[in-house]
């Protein structure tokens, strides 16, 4: 069906329909519109073009394709500024996130230290510290005094 419709459209582009053909077209609005368009284009006068028209059109197409592929892409402030702004925003966000993470880690370490100090037993009383020298000397004489043993014998 589509092939037949496209063949009929092509025949409308190439020739004007006869009276019988026009009656047939009124039953098919999509073909009637094509026929009216072909008639309107036939009434448009031909405009003389320059001798290098084809070369200019092909060069314009090549330039457009080159621009689309990025071969002739140049840095401009319009394209550079949004990229710099996005990069700056990402760097600021990353820096602030890192700073917040380090502050949280420092607070966590401080809390662990405070909890460890709170869990340790209290220091000894002042009375024990007054006799500290005598207590240390008691534990230091672990071997026997030879002179004292000789005198006792």
Buried (B, 14 or more C-beta within 10 A) or exposed (E): EEEEEEEBBEEBEEEEBEEEBEEBBEEEEEBBEBBEEBEEEEEEEEEEEEEEEEEEEEEEEEEEEEEEEEEEEEEEEEEEEEEEEEEEEEEEEEEEEEEEEEEEEEEEEEEEEEEEEEEEEEEEEEEEEEEEEEEEEEEEEEEEEEEEEEEEE
